[in-house]
Amino acid sequence: MTRSFTLRLALATVLTCGTLHLRAKTTTAESESKDAAAESTADPTEDEIRAKQQEMIEAIGWTRSGKFKIGGNAEMEIPDGLQITNGTGASKVLRLFGNPPSGHDLALIGAPDLTWWATFKFVGEGYVKDDDKDKIDAEELLKAHRENQDQGNAERKKMGLEELSINGWAVPPYYNEQSKAVEFGLRVGRKGDPSAGESVNYNTKILGRRGWMDVDLVCGPEELDSSLAALRSALKGFTYTSGETYAEYKKGDKVSEYGVAALLGAGTLAVAAKTGLLAKLWKPIAIGFLALAGAIKKGWDKIRGRGNA
């Protein structure tokens, strides 16, 4: 999902607040009647849409304190100012903003107004060796991700979704040996108009004993620094449960066919094809907000008798 507009601009695009031209005053009763008619047919205000949007977000169901279980092998301490929901809630958020749920999401964490969010998925492809960590080639990896997205777009078309374009790195890939995590950020836009509503899909793969936790952050380029800082701070509270950490690997455990470097490139494509995540790049957040605001406006029209039943 990409986002270069602010929510205010996105909402402004949707709203079409026309001016009512009333005839000259006749009688007080006629004027009041016209005012009532105007109120019943006027488009919702930006404040009304914001309130409805927040109502829809709140209805998803959130946890805002304490420890939260993520799947069967991890948990997270929820930091102040953030909220988290389970896999069912994650699917609702993705649908709300015009994205297909993967069916693999275990949780979703984000800001209270969802100007950014991150999903969690565990990929149980086995223990990933990191002895190829010095062989990460950003240029080759970007080429692999673009090939990946070409296939992903074919899946998106089948689902009736718009195609996306990978515009380049927001953050080149690197391996954090201390936290045993692989990170990279892709700039994503609409295919055919890649600079419109550009967003960042930032991926963190936290290695564990039996695979890795995929954490996908979605935000606008202008919010990357602040959103990424908030997510990294939150991930300090993420832990695998006892017996599931990377350090607890034991001889005889399943070992992934991909090392760290391969996982970032060709391995990503192979795993995506195997798990059905080829179309997982999220739609730009700005476009998602437009879709949500448009849906709210349509609902308003139906309530006021201006839309199709």
N, C-alpha and C positions, 0 to 999 in steps of 0.2 A: 504494500500500500504506500503511496507516495504523498508527500504533502509539502508544497511550497507556499500555498496560500495560508493565511490565518483563517480561523473559523469565522471571524467577522466577515472576511471577503467571500468565503464560501457561502455563508448565509445570505450575504447581500446579492449574490448571483441568483439565488433561488427566489428571493422575495421580489415581488413586483407590486410595490405599494402604489397604486394609482391614486390620483386626486379626484375626489368626487366633485363634480360641478353641479351645484344645486341652483335651482331657479331663484329668483328674487323672493324675498319673504312675502308670504301671503297671510297666513294666519299662524298663530302659535301652534295649534293642533297639527297643521300640515307640516310645519317645520319639525316638530317632534316626531311625526310619522316618518319623515324622510331620514332623520337622524337614526331612528331605529333600524330602518331598511339598510342604511349605510353600514351600520355596525354589524348587521347579519351577513353582509356580502363582502366586507373588507377582508383583505388578506391578513393572515396572522402576523403580528408584529415580531420583530427579532427577539424581544424578551419572551413572548409567548412560545416561540419555537425553542429557545434555549431552555425554558422551563419544562416543556414537553420532552425534549431530548434528555434532560437530566432525569426526568421521571422514568423514561424508558430504560436508561442506564441503571438506575437504582433498583428497578424491578428484577434485574438479573440475579441479584443475591450476592453479597460480598462479605468477606471476612477482613477485618481491619486491625486485628491485634492477635498476639499469641503465636503459636506454632501452627503451620499448615502442612498437612501431609500431601506430598506430590507423588502420585503413583504408589507402588508398593516398596520403593527402595530409597526414597528421599523425603526430606522435609525442609521447611524454610521458616525462619523467624520473620514475621511481617514487621517492617519498619514503620515508624510514624509517618503519616501523610500518604501512604499507599494502600491499595486494596487488592485482594486476590479472590479469584473464584475458581471453581473446579472445572473439569472438562465439559460438563453440560453448559455451564455459564460461559466458558470460552467459545463454544459453538454459537451461542446466542449473540455474543459480541461480534463475532466474525460475520454472521448473517446480517446483523443490524447495520453493519457498514459495507455490505455488498461483497463479501468475500466467502468463498466456499470453505466450510469446516473440513479439516483433514481427516477427522475421525480418530486421530491419534493424540489429540491435545489432552494433557492431564490437568493443566491449570493455566490461568492467565492473570498476570499482575499488571497494574497500571496506575496512572494518575487518576484522581477522583473524577475528572471530566473526560478521561480517556483521550487526551491530546497525544498520549503515547501509551503503548502497551507492549507486553512481551508474553509469548506463549511458551509453554514447556512441553516437550515431547521426549520420551525415552526411546532410544534406538538400541535394541538388544542384539547388536551384531558382534559382541565379544570384546575382549580386552584389546585396546589399541596400543601397539608398541610405538614408542616415540624416538626410536633410534635413527629415523630419517628426518628429524626435526630441522636439520641444517640444509635440507634439500627443497625447501619451499620456494617455488618459482611463481611470483605474483602474476606475471604476464601469461604464463601457461594456464594458471588457475582461472584467470578472468576469461580466457578463451573457452575453457571447460564449462564455466558457469553460463556463458552465452549459448553454448550448444545445449546445455541443460534446459535453458529457458525456451529455446526453439521447440524442444519436445514438450515442455510445459505449456507453451502456447497452444499446441495442438490439442492438449487436454482441456485447456480453458475454452477453446472454441466449441468443443463438444458439449461443454456445460453452459454455453451461451454467454460466456464472460469475455470482456475485452482483453485483447492481448497486451502484454507488457514488454518493455524493453530494458535491458541492462545497460546503463549509460557509462559505467566505470566504477572504480573503487571509491567509496567514501573513506574507508580505512583499509589499507592493504592487509592481507592475512599475516598473522603471526601466532607463535606458540608461547604461552605463558607457562614456563616449566615449573614455576613455584606452585601455581594453582591447578596445574594439569588441565589447562583449558586452551582451546583453539578459538581465535576470534577474527572476524573480518566484517566489513560493511560494504554493501552494494548500493549504488545509486540506481533507483528504478523509476521509470516513467511509462507513459502510454506509448505503445508501438505506433509509429507514424507521426507522433508529436511528443518525442521523448522529454522535452524540457517542460512540458505543461504539467503542473502539479507534481513535480518530481519529489520523491520520498526516499528514505533510507531504510533498507532491510538489513539489520545488523544481527549477525549470528554468532552465538557463543556455544561451543561444544565442550561441556564439562565431562572429562573422562572419568569413568568409573570402572569397577572390577569386571562388569559384564557388558559394557557398552558405553554409551555417552548420552547425556541429557542435552537435547537441542533447545536452546533458548533463543527465540527469534524476537528481536526488538523492532518495532515499527514506529517511525517518527518522521517529521519533516526535517530537511537538511538544516534549517535554521535552529531546530531544537536538539540536534544530535549531541552536542557537547553536554547540555544540561540533562537530557534524557538518559544518555549513556552513563553519566556520572551517577544519576539516581539509581539506575539499574545495577551498576557495579557495586554501589554501596549496599543495595538490597541483597545482592548475591553473596555478600560476606556472611549472610545468615543462612545460606544454602548449604546443606550437608547431605551426603549419602548416609543411610542408616548403617549401623554396625555390621561389618562383614561385607559391605558393598562398595567401599572406597577403592580408589585406584591402587593404593598402597597395600591392599589386602588380597591382591591377586595371588592365586596359588597354582602350582604346577598341576596341569590337568584341566584348568578352566578353558573354556572356549576362547580362542584368539582370533581377532578380526583379520581378514585377509588384507586390510588396508592399514598402513602406517599413518602417522600424523599428516605427512605431506600428501599422500595419496587420498586421504580422507577429504582434504580440502578441494580436490579436483575431480579426477575420474571416479574416485570412491563416492563422492557426493552424488554424481549422476547415477552410478550403479545402485546405491542404496535408495535413492529417490524413486528409481524405476521399480525396485523390488517392493517398496513400502507404499507406492501410490502417491508420493508427495511431489511429483513432477510439477504440479501446478501451484505449489505452495507459496510462491512470492505473492505478497499481499498487495491488493489494490492501494493506490495512493490514499493516504488518510484524508486529504482535502477532497478527493473525489468521493470518498466514503461519507464524509460529512454532507456533501451536496446531495447524495442519494438519500441520506437520512432526513435531511431538511425537506427534500422534495416529497418523501413519503409522508412526513408530518403534514405538509401543506395539502396533499391530496386527501388525507384523512379529514382535515379541516373543511375542505370543499364538500366532502360527502355529508358531514354533519350539518353544514349550512345549506345543503341542497343544490350545490353548484356542480357536483361531480357525478359520475356514473355510479349507480347503486351497486 
